Amino acid sequence: MEQDQLKNILEAALLAAGRPLDLDALTRLFPEGEAPERAAMRVALLALTADYAERGIELVEVGSGYRIQSRPELTEWVSRLWDERPSRYSRALLETLALIAYRQPIARGEIEDVRGVTIASSIMRTLVEREWVRVVGHRDVPGKPGMYGTTHKFLDYFGLKNLDDLPTLSELRDIDSINAELALEDEVPPQVDLDAFDPELRELVEAAAEAEAEQNEDGDSVEEGGDQLAAAAEDVVVEAGTDTAVTESEGGAPERPDDEHLH
């Protein structure tokens, strides 16, 4: 099959689907035995990405596959197509979701300890009903509290391919604060341009930074990185039918980032 024809087929399918499609779904577009190699499909998808470079739409890879979408910087204009105002989530909900995203797996009680307030049941119910979070295991302590992690729908909604795409909290802090806290004179982590993110992701990241700042003001430093996540994972009892407490199969919680991406 010619590359241009393959590119057109994939483009049409992604536009018609209205949802992310992974390579398995794209392969099923073709009769059995006639599907192009996955490498060829990836080349075609890269070509589409290049085609959209100077246009108002883009091809992105999110948790569930590939998706064609309008560029985040054009949201101000595109959103006027709908009379309804976009959903606005409370700061409490965003901080709760941010803590789950950055510290997963994490128990509800641990979230409350960080935030210093009790989490309303409606917040957890909303996050579960939207399928942004799910219980991925239970901590091996009395009461066996559920441990929460994010899902592929979370990645899709916030335009992320995987959890590695979340900016680290150290990148969001003030440079002077970082130097004072870590006593680093020569190393300055790069600052993140939040305007480059989807508006929803920008709000989530800002909520995470605020939650961390509030905890630091209380004298409780924030742990980041693979060591903290690995320690949490050791205390988790795996649910029946899952392979690990922090890694779920397709449709479940996304894989935990590699340690090197969390320092």
N, C-alpha and C positions, 0 to 999 in steps of 0.2 A: 504493500500500500504506500502511495506517495505521502511524503511527510506533510504536505499542505492539506491533503484530504484528511489525514489523521487529526491534524490540528483543528480543522473545521468540525469534525465529528465530536471531538472532546469539548470544544467550545460550545457547540449547540447543546450537548448533554448537560453541561454545567449550568448553562443559562436556563434550560427547561426544568431542571430538577428543583431549583430553588432551595437547595440544601447542599452541604458538603458531600462529595463523592470520593471514596478512596479508590485505589488502583484495582481492587477486586470488583467494585461496582462498575468501574469504567471498562474492565475486561469483559464483563457480561454484556456489554453493548454489541459485541461481535459474535457471530455464529461460532459454535464449538470447532476448534481447530483452525480458525481463521483470525483469532485475536493476535494483534501485534505483540512483540516482546515488551515487557515492562520497561526496559531501557529505552525503547523507542517512544513509549508513551511519556516517559519522563522528559525526553528531549523535546517532544511536542509541547508539553506543559511549560517547559522553560522558554520555548519560542513564543508561546502565548504571553508569558510574563513580560518578555521583552517588547512584544507588540503593544502592550498596555502601558509602557513606561511613561509616555507623555500624554496619557489620556485620563479621563475621569473615573475609570474603573481599574481594578487590579485583580490579579489572580493570587490568592494566598493559600497557604497550607495551614489548616487548623487541626484540632485534635481528631476530627472524624474524617478528614480527607481534604480535598481541594475545593475552593469556593471562589466564584467571581462576585465581587462586591464593589460598591462605590468607595472611593477613597475617603478615609476618615476626615481629612481636612475639608471635605465638601459637605459634611454633615449639616452644617448651618443652613445650607440651601436645600439639600435633598429632603430634610425633615419637614420642610414646608409643604410637601405633597400630602401630608396627613394632617387632618384637623386635630386629632388627639395629640396631646402633649406626651412625649415619651415618659415611660415610667421613671419616677424618681424614688430612689431608695434612701431610707434613713441612714444617718451616720452610724447608728448602732448596728444596723444590718451590714453595712459595708465593712465596718471594723471587724465584725464577727467573721465575715467571709474572707477578709484579708488575712486574719490570723490562721484560719483553716488552710488557706492557700500557701502561706509562707511556712507554717509550722506543722503541717500534716505529717503523720497522723496525730490528732490532738483531741482531747476529751473536752466536753462542755465545761467541766469544772475548771480546767486549765485556762480556757478562754476567759471565764469569769474572773480568775485570779489576775490575769493580765489587764483586763479592762477595769477591774475594781468594782464591777456592778453585776447583778444577776441578769442573765440573758432571758428576755421574754420568750415564752414558748412559741409565740407567733413568728419570731425571727427564725428560729430553727425550722419551724414548719414550712415557712416560705422558701427557705434555701433547699429543703428536701423536696418540696413539691415542684420547684422549678428544675429539679434534678441537677443542681449545681454541686451539691455535696451528698455524701452517703456514708453510712457506717461501714468502715472497711475492716473492723476487727474490734476486739475488746481488750482493755488493759488488764493484766493479770494481778489485780489488787482486789480487796474486798468490794463487793458490789459489781465488779467487772464492768466499769463504765464503757460506753461505746466510744470508739475512736473515729473521728471524722476525717475524710479526705475529699478532694475535689474530683469531678467527673469529666468525661469527654465533652459533655454539654457545657460545662463551665469553660473549657478551652475554646469551644466553638463560639460561645457568646462573646467572650472577651478577645476574640481574634488571635488566639495563641496556638502554636503548633504543639508545644509541650510546656512543662513547667520551667524549663530552662529559659524560656522567653520572658519570664517575669524578671524585671530588673531587681537586683539585690537591694536590700534595704540600705546597705552601706553606700550605694551609689546615689541614694536619694537624700542623704544627710548633708548638712552644711559642711563644707570642707574644713573650716576651723574646728568644728565640733569633732570631726573625725580625727584630726591631728591631735587634739587635746586628749581625746578618749583613748586612742591607741598609741599615743606618743610616737607618731611617725612624722619625721621631719622631711623626708625626701619623697615618700610615696603618697600620692594623692589620687584616690580613685576617680575615674571620669564621672562627670555629672551627666545625668540623663535628661534629655529633652522630652518632657512629658507631652509637649504638643504633638509629638510624632505618634502618640498612641491614640487608639480609639477613645472617644470621650468616656465610655463606661470603664475602660481599663484605667484611664487616667484617674478617675474617681476612686477606684479600688486601690491603686498604688498610693494615692495621697492618704487614704484612710489607713493603710498599713503604716505609713510613715508617722502619722499622727498617733496611732496606737503605741508605736515604739517610743515616740518622744514622751508620751504621758507616762509610760512605764519607767523610762529613764529618770524622769523627774521624781518618781517615787523611790529612787535609789536601787531599782532592780534592773540590772543590765539585761539586754536582749541577747540571747544566744542565736547565732546564725551558723549555718553550714551543715555538712554531712554528719559531723559528730553528734550534733543535737538530734537530728532526725534518726540517726542510727540508734542512739540511746533510747529514743522513744519507741522505735520499732521492736527493740528487744523485749519490751514489757507488754507487747500486744499479743493476745491469743488469737490465732487465725480462725476466722469463721469457717464453718463447715462448707466445703465446696469451693474454697478459694485456695490459691497456691501460696500467697503471701499476704501479710497484713497490709502492706502499703502498695502492692502492685496488683491491679485487677486486670482481667481479660477485657477484650473489646466491649465497650458499653459500660464498663465500670470505671473505677478511679484510674486516672492516668499514672504512668510510672513516676516514681520519685526521681528528681533530678540526680545526676551523678554528683558525687562529692565535690569534684573539681569546679563545678559551676556554682557552688554555694559559698565559696570563701571570698 
